[in-house]
Amino acid sequence: MNLSINDFRYTYPSERLLMGPGPSNCAPRVLQAMANPCIGHLDPQFLAIMDETQQLLRFLFQTKNPLTIPVSGTGSAGMEAALVNMIEPGDEAVICVNGVFGVRMTEIVQRIGGKLTRVDGEWGRAMDPDLVRKAVKGKNPKLLAVVHGETSTGACSDLSTLSSIARECGVLFLVDMVTTLGGINVPIDELGIDVAYSGTQKCISCPPGLSPISFGQRAMEALDRRKAPVMSWYLDMGMLRNYWGNERKYHHTAPINMIYGFREALRIIAEEGLEERFKRHLKNHRALVAGIETMGLSMLVPEKERLPMLNAIKIPEGINDLQVRRDLLNGFGIEIGAGLGPLAGKIWRVGLMGHTSTLRSVLLFLTALETVIKSQGFKPGAGAIEAATTIV
Ligand SMILES: *Cc1c(COP(=O)(O)O)cnc(C)c1O
């Protein structure tokens, strides 16, 4: 084998403004924390960092749940961990589907051998609670699952109503918070959520690689009552509990430096304060929408059902979707997301997540978008920047 080291230069990608569906930009402090020495995963110094990480994560989830840890793997690992621990072969699960990530949940349930009831909602809308209630009441499922913020469409479902349906019917309530955790208020204890999981690269603004997860009392009881062992060895929450708990029973090697970065991202969130952080996400979202609508473009999702961290903008007639995204990236260093599935070519997905959610990002994006669509002959209405800056 001939390999010339000169073909592998010491180069790294350039800086981008990450305004897609994730990852978002990381605070420099997070990346600096990750550059600290890699030590042993049973080193007392690392054990202390694991403990602090769990405390900070409970603060973010607003929970007392002892089993609140970052699973090693991205958001999808959290989704799989949640479902594979709660569903045994033959168990019935009601899954809400109003976008790509709901579909992913149904695929996991089927792989586990669960009995799937799928409630289909409209893509671009919140889940309709009446449809969900009907589906849960008609059966006697073990679990109801929903994606809180559908990153594929920009729609946000109402957790308190769905949670009360789960309680009425005595089923476990499982929620995907990959996009929403750290960007809007999701107090999981108060909302009566039994299992919640998230990801690090969206509103937590840490690189992808961990999936925060929390299991409540009822979920722990369901875990203890299982007849069959959890089908995934790596994602077995019983074993992970013994690793992250006082026993420190070796299961796998925690991704040491990733945990440093995550802990730092959580510290940044605690410094800002949850309420301030949620306000910031909402305000920048409103600024973006004001600018977009002033330009004469429109949003996919009705106002009351919109996610502040993921904005789905309808692509106007005659505009070349791919060209716009290319021009934004090559000309301005701005990444936005394309539509997925039935929404491909119909929307742009513009993220305002965590560290990226600033008025500066909004103004840069509006200016860049205006320039790019003008070059394709679109005549945007004037005053977008002014409209965005006057939002309080
Ligand atoms: C991003 C995302 C996921 C998947 O997370 P990965 O980190 O890409 O594995 C799951 N659910 C939702 C709602 C997401 O936005």
The ligand as a Gaussian input file, in Angstrom:
#p B3LYP/6-31G(d) Opt

LIG

0 1
 C      -32.094000      15.615000      15.518000
 C      -33.270000      14.870000      16.029000
 C      -33.218000      13.502000      16.322000
 C      -32.036000      12.642000      16.004000
 O      -30.890000      13.040000      16.622000
 P      -29.449000      12.644000      16.052000
 O      -28.552000      13.353000      16.988000
 O      -29.379000      13.136000      14.639000
 O      -29.319000      11.174000      16.129000
 C      -34.339000      12.924000      16.875000
 N      -35.460000      13.629000      17.119000
 C      -35.552000      14.941000      16.826000
 C      -36.813000      15.675000      17.118000
 C      -34.462000      15.600000      16.280000
 O      -34.548000      16.905000      15.990000

